[in-house]
Amino acid sequence: MTSFEWFVSLRYLRAKRKQKFISLITVISILGVAVGVLALIVVLSVYTGFTEGLRDQIIGVNAHAQVQRFGAAITDIEAVTAKIEGVAGVEATTPYIHAQALISSASQSTGVVLRGVDAASAMRVLSIGRKMVAGHLTDLDKPFEVPAIVLGHDLARQLRVGIGDRVRLISPNGPLSPMGVLPKVRTCLVVGAFETGMLEYDSTMGYINLDTARSLADLSRGVHGIEIRVKNIDRADRTAAAIQETLGKDYSARDWMELNRNLFAALKLEKLGIFIALDLIILVAALNIISALIMMVMEKNRDIAILKSMGATTRAIMRIFFYQGMVIGLAGTTLGVASGLGLCALLKRYKIIELPSNVYPMSTMPIKVVPLDVTVIAVSAILITLIATLYPSWKASRIRPAEALSYE
């Protein structure tokens, strides 16, 4: 019976003189499904590529995980570092101190977020060393007349300073006097500049060595935290949990996903919204499938009655029109997947679309094809088209031979 149902279904899909309009709607339905699948694959691939590019930019400036001590600085740096590096999955560590100050040059002044780092170990944990456009991060530890500082490219341009110029850092963490709190002032030598591609970092951040950071943050000894590089970035949460268990309740270990939870949760929600919105294109194509099959049922009313009179069961009639919708859905999905993957490969290889570097963290349209996304798109398209065939198939199966043939 199965071969008979397939034979009738494929025969009905072929154009004849009396059903060319129905066949045209069938072709439009196939193209509608294909366009919907293509749009979903390309848009979600671009969105995934953008999200991963943004993640890499954020992680490049920050570490994969951070460890802090509740309510106090970490004073026993060597002991804590040894425990962290003993955890499976940890690749390298570096201490850091966080501070804020007012930075001023001869012509401009603005706020700055300062990161006190140990340049040697920071090079193993952070990618900021590879984003230097002038000087080297290790210059922070060289013995100059005044402390050294590395500025973001946009911040240096705003202050109108370059390599060899001096800036002043003014911190509110000063000693208390009868006149109030006296700010701490440090003159620093600009020894380098970095450019991450993200304006938020390039226009507000600066790097100094740990000793200078301690004096500005009013920290007698120790550091604010320890940054960690893990071997597998996708398992950073598990590594952070293992570190937390090793150090105990006095410490907090957080991975990059938790530190940027709100941003990536918003991006994930937007991706879901885009998927639902573009699925409506496939839904429109499914409505075309419904209309094409209903018109097919109306035209084949007499044929269905004859088939049922010859012994075809109700389920067999349903399967005939169900197979028609399935062929349309599979054809459209296959065409859409092939076109979508081909377009993604074309955009990724030739980088046709360029993006303004002062707006986006990447210079060309990012493409990242995720096999799971393609599978979900294909399965959802097929399911939508199959559901669309249920009513026309049921309608065809309800035709009564006596009533249909009485009008012939």
N, C-alpha and C positions, 0 to 999 in steps of 0.2 A: 504493500500500500504506500510505503514511503516513496518509492521511485515514481509511482503514479502521481502523487501529490506534487513532487518536485517538477515533474514533466509539465503538469497543468500550470503550475506557478510561473515557470520560465516562459511558457507559451503565452500566458497572459501579459507578461512584461514586454513582449515584442510588439512593435508598432504594426498596426493594420490600418486600412483605409478609414475605418469608422472610429478609431481610438487614437489618432495621432495627437489630439489635444491632451488626452490622459497621459500618453507617453511623454509629452513635453513637460507636464507637471511632475512626472516621475524623475525626469532628468534634472529639473529645477530642485526637486527634493534632495537628490544625490549631491548636487552642487552646494545646496544650503548646508547639509551636514558636513561636507568637506570644508567649506569656508569656516564654519564654526569650529571644527577641530583644528584647522590650520591657525586660526586666530588665537585659540586657547594655547596651543603649543608655543607659538612665537611669543605671545605676551608673557606667559608664565616663565618661559626661558629667559627673557629679558629681565623680568622682575627678580628671578632667582639669581641671575648674574649680578644685578645691581645690589641685591641684599648681601651676597657674598663679598662683592667688592667693598661695600660699606663696612662689613664685618672685618675684612682684612685691614682696612684703613684704621679702624678703631683699635684693633688688637695690635697693630703695628706701633701705635703710640703707647698703649697700655699693655699690660701683661696678660697671660692666659688666666692667671689667678692671683689673688692678693691675700696676704695674711696680716691681720692687725690684732693688737691686744686691747681688750676692753678697758677703756678709761685710763690707759697709760701707754707710755712709749715702750718699745721692745729694747731692753737694755742688754740682755744676754744674747747678742746677735749671733755669735758663733754657735752657741748651743742650739738655738732655735733653728738656725740654718741647717745644722747637721741633721736634726730630726726630720726637717722637711725633705732634704735631699735623700734621706733614707726611705722615703715612701715610693712605692712602685709607680712609675709613670712620670715622675718629676725629672726634667732634663737639666734645668739650671735655675739659680735664684740670684736676686740682687736686692739690697736694701734701698729704701727711699725715704725722703722727707718731703712733706707737702707744705707749701707756704704761699701766702698771697702778699703782694706788695704793690707800691706805686713805683713805676719805672719812668725815669725822665732822662731826656737827652738835652742837648743845647737848645733845641727848638720845639720839642714836643714832650708830652707826658701822658701816660695812660696806666691802667691797671694791668697787672700781669700775674699769671698763675705760675709759681716756681716749683720745679721738681729738683730736689737735691738727690743726686745719684752718685754711685761709685761707677765711673765710666768703664772700667775694665770688665766688671761683671755685668753691667747694663748692656754692653755690646752682645752678650750671649743670650740675654733675655728679651730685649726690645729690638725692634727693627729700625729705631730712630737713627742708628749709625749709618744705615744704608740710604737714608733720606736726606743726608747732609748735602747742601748745594754749595757750601763754602766752609772751609775748615774741617776739623775732625772732632768727634765727641770726646776722644781721649785727651784733647787739648785742655779740658777742664782740670786735669790733674797736674798740668805743667806749672812750674814755679814762676809766676809772673809777679810784678811789683804789687798788683792788686788782684783780687779774685777774678776768675774767668767766668764768662757766661755765654751760653749758646741760645740764640733767639730764633723764633719762628720767622720765616721769610717775610710774611706780611707785616709782622710786628716791627721788624728791623726797617722795613720800608716806611712804615708809619712814623717811626722815630727818626728816620733819615740818618741811620747809622750803618756802618759797615765794619769789616774786619779791622781791628786796631783802634776803633773809636771807644770812648768810655761813656758809660751810663751810670746813673745813680739809682739804687734801690732804697726805698723808704718803707720800713715795716712798722706797723703800729704796736708790735710786741716789744716795747721798750720798758725801761725802769720807771718806777713811780717816783715822782718828785712833788714838792709843794705846789708846783705849777701844773701838776697832772702827769699823765703818761708822756714820757719823752720818746719820740719815734727813733728807731734805729736806722742809721744811714750807712750804706755800703757803696763804695765806688767800685764798679766792675769793668773789666775789659772784654769787649766783644771779640770772641775768638772763632765763632762759627755761626752758621744759619742753616736751618732745616726746612724742608717743604714736604708736608704729608699729602697735600692736595685737598685738605679739609680746612676751610676758613676758620672754623671754630678753634682748631689747634694752632694753625699757622699765625693767627693774629693775637693770641692771648697767652701763649706758653713760652717759658724759658727754662733752660737747664743750668744748674750750678752744682758745685761739688758739695759733699755732705757737710764739711766744716762750715762753709759759708751759709748753708741752709740752716744749720743748728743755731748759728748766731742770729739769723733773721727770725727764726721760729721760736726763739727763747727756749731752746732745748739744750740742757746741760750735757746730756749724753744719750746714746741710743738713737733709734730711728722710729718713724711713725709706722712703718710696715715693711713687709718683704714681698717683692713681686716674684712670680714663678712662671717659668716656661715649662709646659708639659709636652710629652712626646706625641700624644694624640689629642688634637684640639676638640674633636667631637666627644671625647670622654673626659673633658676638663671637669665636669660636674662630679664625676665619680672620684677623680683624683683629689679634688677639693674636699670631698666628704672623707676620704681616707686621711688627708692632712688634718682635718678637724678632729677626727678620732684620735690621731696620734698626739696632737698638742693639748687636747683637753678643753674644758669649758671656758677657760680664761682667754682663749683666742678665738678669732673669727676667720674662717677660710671661705672665700667667695670666688667663684669662677666668673669668666667673662660674660656668660649668659645671665647670671644673676646680677652682675654689676650694671648690665645694660638691658635689664628685663623689660622695662617699659617700651624702649625703642623697638626691640625685636618682636615683642608681643603685638605692637601696633602694625609692624610690617607683615606679620603672619596673618593678622586679621584683614589687612588690605588685600593680601594675596587670595584669601578665601572669598572676599567680596568681588574681586576681579573674576575669579573662577565662576561664581554664581551668575554674575552679569553677562559674561560671554557665553555661558551655557544657554542663555535665552536665544542666541542665534540658532543653536541646535534645536531648541524648542519650536521656533518658528518653522524650521525645516520639517519637524515632526508634524506640525499642523498641516503642512503641504502633503505629507505622506497620508494623513488621515483623509484629506479631501480627495486625493488621487485614488485611494482604495475604495472610498465610498462611491465615487463615480464609476469605478471599475465594477463594484458589486451591482450598481444600478444597471449598467450596460449588460453585464453577464447574468442578469436575473434568470433568463430562459435557460442558459447553459447550466447554471447551478441546479435548477429544478430538474433538468434532464439527468445530471450526475446523481442527484439524490434518488431519482426514480430508478436508476440503474444499480443502486445499492450503495452509493457513497454515504458514509455515516456523517453525522453532524460534526464530529471531531475532525474528520478528513477534510470537510469543507473549510473548517476554521484553520486547519494547518495550511491549506492552499494559499489563503490570503495572508496568513502569518508568515509563511516563507517568503512571500513577495516583499513584505515590509522588512524582513530580515536581510534579504538580498540588497535592498535599497540602503539600509543602515550600514551593512558591512562594506558595500561599495563606497559609500560616502566617507565612512571612517577610514578605510584603507587609503583612499585618495587624499584625505585630509592629513593623515599621519605622514604619508610619504612627502606631500608638499610642505608640510610644516617642518619636518626634519631637514628637508633639502634647503628651505629658506634659511633656517637657523645655521646650517653649515656654510651657506653662502655669506651670511652676515658676519659669521665668526672668522671666516678665512680672509675675506677681502676688506673687512672693517669699513663698510660703505658709509655708515652714519657716524659722524663725529659729534662729540659733545663739548660744550664750552668748559674748559678746565677750571674756570673761576666759579662755576656753579656746581659741577658734579665732581665726585672724587675719582673719576676715570675719564680718559680722553675720547674713547670710542664706545659705541653701544655694547654693553656687556651681554654675553650669551652663555647660559649654563643650562644645558639640557639634562633634566633629571629623569631617568627611566621610570621611576615611580609616578611622576607627574604625567608622563606620556601614557602610561598604563591606565591611570585613573581617568584621564580624558577619553581614551578610546573606549573603556568599559562604560563610562557614563553616557557617551554618545550612542553606543549600541543599545543600552538599556532604555534610553529615552525613545529611540526609534521602535524598539520592540513593544514598549508600552503603548505607543501610538497605533500599533496595528491591532490591538485587542478589540476595540469597539467595532471597526469595520469587519473583522473576522467573525465576531459574534453575530453581527447583523446579517452577514452572508449565511451563517449556519441556521438562522431562524427562518429562512425562506421556505415556504411550503410549496411543494411541487404542484399540487392541484390548483392553488390560487394563481401561481406564476404562469402555468400553462393554459389556464382558462382564458387569458386575455390574448393568447397567440392565435 
